[in-house]
Amino acid sequence: MDDVDTSGQAEWRSSEGALQLGHCRTCDQVHYYPRRVCPFCFSADVGRKASSGRGTIYSYSLTGRGPQGPYVIAYVTLEEGVSILTNIVEAEPDRLAIDQRVELIFQQVENGWVPFFRPRHD
């Protein structure tokens, strides 16, 4: 369990810029957010695994207010099978769709890096 942060601080971004997922060495399940105990088998033998950073929009909603105006909040299902609540950025809200492919980008917010997603154009 030496590679798991137990400080209470979220460290979702690796030094290589990848989104870190929790990974259980006992049952081989991936989970998000990383935690000290596997939510599937309750093993404490957990670590981190880098996400591919690719996924699809499962659900989304356009909010009417935000510090910089309206924004899109969404659940994105990653290729690894886990879902993450996030924001969709660099997109026109009326051009978004369920099952649309998206990719991870990190943006610095206040004192830390936060995972966001933008549409993939491939």
GIVENWO-V707471 format. One record per pair of residues at least 4 apart in sequence whose ideal C-beta (glycine too) atoms are under 7 Angstrom apart, sorted by the first residue. I is the first residue (numbers start at 0). J is the second residue. D is the distance in Angstrom with one decimal. If there is no record, write none. Layout:
BEGIN
[[I | J | D] [I | J | D]]
END
This chain:
BEGIN
[[0 | 35 | 6.9] [0 | 43 | 5.9] [0 | 44 | 6.9] [0 | 45 | 6.7] [2 | 46 | 5.0] [2 | 47 | 5.9] [3 | 33 | 6.8] [3 | 35 | 5.7] [3 | 45 | 6.0] [3 | 46 | 6.4] [4 | 8 | 6.4] [4 | 10 | 5.0] [5 | 35 | 6.2] [10 | 19 | 6.9] [11 | 18 | 5.7] [11 | 19 | 5.5] [11 | 114 | 5.8] [12 | 16 | 6.4] [12 | 18 | 6.8] [12 | 19 | 7.0] [12 | 105 | 5.5] [12 | 112 | 4.6] [13 | 17 | 4.7] [13 | 19 | 5.4] [13 | 49 | 6.0] [16 | 105 | 6.4] [17 | 49 | 3.8] [17 | 50 | 6.1] [17 | 52 | 6.6] [18 | 50 | 4.2] [18 | 52 | 6.1] [18 | 103 | 5.5] [18 | 114 | 5.3] [19 | 33 | 5.9] [19 | 47 | 4.5] [19 | 49 | 6.5] [20 | 29 | 5.0] [20 | 30 | 6.8] [20 | 31 | 5.2] [20 | 33 | 6.6] [20 | 47 | 7.0] [20 | 48 | 5.0] [20 | 50 | 5.2] [20 | 79 | 6.0] [20 | 81 | 6.2] [21 | 29 | 6.8] [21 | 30 | 4.3] [21 | 31 | 6.5] [21 | 32 | 6.8] [21 | 33 | 3.7] [21 | 34 | 5.8] [21 | 45 | 5.7] [21 | 47 | 6.8] [22 | 29 | 5.4] [22 | 45 | 6.6] [22 | 46 | 5.3] [22 | 47 | 6.4] [22 | 48 | 3.8] [23 | 27 | 6.5] [23 | 28 | 5.0] [23 | 37 | 3.8] [23 | 39 | 6.4] [23 | 40 | 6.3] [23 | 42 | 5.6] [23 | 44 | 6.8] [23 | 45 | 5.2] [24 | 44 | 4.5] [24 | 45 | 6.8] [24 | 46 | 6.3] [25 | 37 | 6.6] [25 | 40 | 5.5] [25 | 42 | 3.7] [25 | 44 | 5.0] [26 | 37 | 6.4] [26 | 39 | 5.4] [26 | 40 | 4.2] [26 | 42 | 6.8] [28 | 37 | 6.5] [28 | 39 | 4.5] [29 | 48 | 6.1] [29 | 79 | 4.9] [29 | 80 | 6.5] [29 | 81 | 5.9] [30 | 37 | 6.9] [30 | 38 | 5.4] [30 | 81 | 6.2] [31 | 81 | 4.1] [31 | 83 | 5.5] [33 | 47 | 5.8] [35 | 43 | 6.5] [35 | 45 | 6.6] [36 | 41 | 5.8] [36 | 43 | 5.6] [36 | 45 | 6.9] [37 | 41 | 6.0] [37 | 42 | 4.7] [37 | 45 | 5.4] [50 | 77 | 5.6] [50 | 79 | 5.9] [51 | 78 | 4.9] [51 | 79 | 6.9] [52 | 102 | 5.8] [52 | 103 | 3.5] [53 | 78 | 5.1] [53 | 102 | 5.6] [54 | 75 | 4.5] [54 | 76 | 5.4] [54 | 77 | 4.1] [54 | 78 | 6.1] [54 | 101 | 5.7] [54 | 116 | 7.0] [55 | 75 | 6.9] [55 | 76 | 5.6] [55 | 98 | 5.1] [55 | 99 | 6.4] [55 | 100 | 5.7] [55 | 101 | 6.7] [56 | 73 | 5.4] [56 | 75 | 6.0] [56 | 95 | 6.5] [56 | 96 | 7.0] [56 | 97 | 5.8] [56 | 98 | 6.6] [56 | 99 | 4.8] [56 | 101 | 6.0] [57 | 74 | 4.3] [57 | 75 | 6.5] [57 | 76 | 4.7] [57 | 82 | 5.9] [58 | 73 | 6.5] [58 | 74 | 4.8] [58 | 97 | 6.9] [59 | 71 | 5.6] [59 | 72 | 6.8] [59 | 73 | 3.7] [59 | 87 | 6.3] [59 | 95 | 5.9] [60 | 72 | 5.6] [61 | 69 | 5.8] [61 | 71 | 5.5] [61 | 92 | 4.7] [62 | 69 | 5.9] [62 | 70 | 5.6] [62 | 72 | 6.1] [63 | 69 | 5.8] [65 | 69 | 6.3] [65 | 70 | 4.5] [70 | 86 | 5.8] [71 | 86 | 6.2] [71 | 87 | 4.1] [71 | 90 | 6.8] [71 | 92 | 5.4] [71 | 95 | 6.6] [72 | 86 | 5.8] [73 | 85 | 6.0] [73 | 87 | 5.1] [74 | 82 | 5.1] [74 | 84 | 5.8] [75 | 82 | 6.7] [75 | 83 | 5.4] [75 | 85 | 5.6] [75 | 101 | 5.8] [75 | 116 | 5.2] [76 | 82 | 4.9] [77 | 81 | 5.5] [77 | 83 | 6.6] [83 | 114 | 7.0] [85 | 114 | 6.0] [85 | 115 | 5.9] [85 | 116 | 5.5] [86 | 115 | 5.1] [87 | 95 | 6.3] [87 | 101 | 6.7] [87 | 116 | 5.6] [87 | 117 | 6.7] [88 | 115 | 4.7] [88 | 117 | 5.4] [89 | 117 | 4.1] [90 | 94 | 6.6] [90 | 95 | 5.9] [90 | 117 | 6.0] [90 | 118 | 5.1] [95 | 99 | 6.0] [99 | 118 | 6.2] [100 | 119 | 4.3] [101 | 116 | 4.1] [101 | 117 | 6.3] [101 | 118 | 5.8] [101 | 119 | 5.9] [102 | 116 | 6.5] [102 | 117 | 6.2] [102 | 119 | 4.8] [103 | 114 | 5.8] [103 | 116 | 5.9] [104 | 115 | 5.5] [104 | 117 | 5.7] [105 | 112 | 4.5] [105 | 113 | 6.8] [105 | 114 | 5.9] [106 | 113 | 5.9] [106 | 115 | 5.6] [107 | 112 | 5.7] [108 | 113 | 4.6]]
END
